[in-house]
């Protein structure tokens, strides 16, 4: 029931995802009087979903604390509970981000070795796609949080991007070792000393995000959210300026006809709907956040992210890497003690 055009976009997106992923079935939580008529429009989906009625839902402007107190019986709360109870492999929602994070953390709890969950997603770059986290779940982070984000981000890249040893960097104000605050410097030293299935390369700057210099970019939620919104705003600005320029005169319109295939390819690459599906990393269960303004195709992409992560055992990869890091840390302490 969450998102700018729910439940229409959600149901249509599920239908698209069902065609792409024929083995997936859906549990749909929400107002059956609104959902059932929509589902009948997609016969293929109708035979592969169960509607669970509730007339309660979390509004877009509801505070996380309010959602926690009264939202357990909401469509969002029931979807998360289905993951906790093992009835579903993942919950996908386009609803209130703060409420979804609060309820997911409260109901599913964090994995052993993870202090805070992080919001991670794919970002388009000039080289393809990169993983970035945190995108807003944690405004302030310490060095342990950043290291844990790096471990989870690398597991994300191995799962979704199919990279055996993804390159990882901390977002900083410069690439030199002396740059940045004490927290990021300590995190840098911790990652350099760790023996993990990643290629830790040190620091990267803001321009490295668009260039795709690394596969995984790690930062705190405040910086990550600002960077994400800036990138999305810049992409929309460029698209608008190009549209205006190409319709400015008859010559530019003729030029557009020749450039159209390349421009459409660029548009598709930058379209947020094709990269939709942010993951709450570090929880005992998969929860995927779709953009509230996503199209049906975008919501289907978020479902695809959930299916990929479940099929490739994201949680198992994170647990294994955390144990590797903890073992290394213990051995290092013993050596220093001797």
Beta strands, then each sheet from edge to edge (+ up, - down):
strand 1: 26-30
strand 2: 49-53
strand 3: 90-93
strand 4: 118-125
strand 5: 128-133
strand 6: 167-171
strand 7: 199-204
strand 8: 216-218
strand 9: 278-281
strand 10: 286-289
sheet 1: 1+ 2+
sheet 2: 3+ 10+ 9- 4+ 5- 8- 6- 7-
end
